[in-house]
Amino acid sequence: MTPRGAYMRVGTSAEPMPQEQIDRLFAMRTRNSIGRIVSNRQDLSFEQLRIYYDERGKRLNQGREVFKS
């Protein structure tokens, strides 16, 4: 992000935000991603996904169990 695309309100005008402030705000952002979200249900499996894909004639890679702990 650059000052050309980030503005801040100063009185009644909008001024370009300094790069240092953009960097600081960007560093403070919440870093939620699908991989960090904790499910309320921890008994998760991919069985329903497998059934969904099987019904549509698609095959999932069954040789790798990446998400199994």
Secondary structure by P-SEA (a helix, b strand, c coil): cccccbbbbcccccccccaaaaaaaaaacccccccccccccccccaaaaaaaaaaaccccccccccccc
